[in-house]
Amino acid sequence: MDMYTVFQMVWWMLLGVLLSGLAVMVGMDMGVGTILRYVGRSDLERRVALNIVGPHWEGNQV
């Protein structure tokens, strides 16, 4: 295997890991927003769901 092929493999693996991490980080807060209509039947349940994702939102979005 020549070095060009090795660098290509490393690059695509690195890109895959980074995009997977992005999907996990973005997916959590967007997932809570999506299911909030079904999970949050009362004001208390909505606030609990939003408080669960709050620290994650602050750490990644600000």
CYANA upper distance limits for C-alpha pairs under 8 A (distance plus 0.5 A):
  1 MET  CA      5 THR  CA      7.06
  1 MET  CA      6 VAL  CA      7.61
  2 ASP  CA      6 VAL  CA      7.16
  3 MET  CA      7 PHE  CA      6.61
  4 TYR  CA      8 GLN  CA      6.67
  5 THR  CA      9 MET  CA      6.72
  6 VAL  CA     10 VAL  CA      6.72
  7 PHE  CA     11 TRP  CA      6.47
  8 GLN  CA     12 TRP  CA      6.69
  9 MET  CA     13 MET  CA      6.62
 10 VAL  CA     14 LEU  CA      6.55
 11 TRP  CA     15 LEU  CA      6.58
 12 TRP  CA     16 GLY  CA      6.51
 13 MET  CA     17 VAL  CA      6.71
 14 LEU  CA     18 LEU  CA      6.71
 15 LEU  CA     19 LEU  CA      6.57
 16 GLY  CA     20 SER  CA      6.48
 17 VAL  CA     21 GLY  CA      6.69
 18 LEU  CA     22 LEU  CA      6.74
 19 LEU  CA     23 ALA  CA      6.63
 20 SER  CA     24 VAL  CA      6.79
 21 GLY  CA     25 MET  CA      6.66
 22 LEU  CA     26 VAL  CA      6.43
 22 LEU  CA     27 GLY  CA      8.48
 23 ALA  CA     27 GLY  CA      5.96
 24 VAL  CA     28 MET  CA      6.81
 25 MET  CA     29 ASP  CA      7.95
 25 MET  CA     60 ASN  CA      8.20
 26 VAL  CA     30 MET  CA      6.72
 27 GLY  CA     31 GLY  CA      6.07
 28 MET  CA     32 VAL  CA      6.87
 28 MET  CA     53 VAL  CA      7.95
 29 ASP  CA     33 GLY  CA      6.84
 29 ASP  CA     53 VAL  CA      6.49
 29 ASP  CA     56 HIS  CA      8.13
 29 ASP  CA     57 TRP  CA      7.20
 30 MET  CA     34 THR  CA      6.61
 31 GLY  CA     35 ILE  CA      6.73
 32 VAL  CA     36 LEU  CA      6.25
 32 VAL  CA     49 ALA  CA      7.43
 32 VAL  CA     50 LEU  CA      7.93
 32 VAL  CA     53 VAL  CA      7.80
 33 GLY  CA     37 ARG  CA      8.35
 35 ILE  CA     39 VAL  CA      6.45
 36 LEU  CA     40 GLY  CA      5.74
 36 LEU  CA     46 ARG  CA      7.18
 36 LEU  CA     49 ALA  CA      7.75
 37 ARG  CA     41 ARG  CA      7.78
 39 VAL  CA     45 GLU  CA      7.59
 39 VAL  CA     46 ARG  CA      7.81
 39 VAL  CA     49 ALA  CA      8.40
 40 GLY  CA     44 LEU  CA      8.17
 40 GLY  CA     45 GLU  CA      5.19
 40 GLY  CA     46 ARG  CA      4.76
 40 GLY  CA     47 ARG  CA      8.44
 40 GLY  CA     49 ALA  CA      7.73
 41 ARG  CA     45 GLU  CA      6.83
 41 ARG  CA     46 ARG  CA      7.53
 42 SER  CA     46 ARG  CA      6.86
 43 ASP  CA     47 ARG  CA      6.69
 44 LEU  CA     48 VAL  CA      6.70
 45 GLU  CA     49 ALA  CA      6.75
 46 ARG  CA     50 LEU  CA      6.70
 47 ARG  CA     51 ASN  CA      6.44
 48 VAL  CA     52 ILE  CA      6.70
 49 ALA  CA     53 VAL  CA      7.30
 50 LEU  CA     54 GLY  CA      6.46
 51 ASN  CA     55 PRO  CA      8.05
 53 VAL  CA     57 TRP  CA      6.55
 54 GLY  CA     58 GLU  CA      6.68
 55 PRO  CA     59 GLY  CA      6.59
 56 HIS  CA     60 ASN  CA      6.68
 57 TRP  CA     61 GLN  CA      5.98
 57 TRP  CA     62 VAL  CA      8.06
 58 GLU  CA     62 VAL  CA      6.10
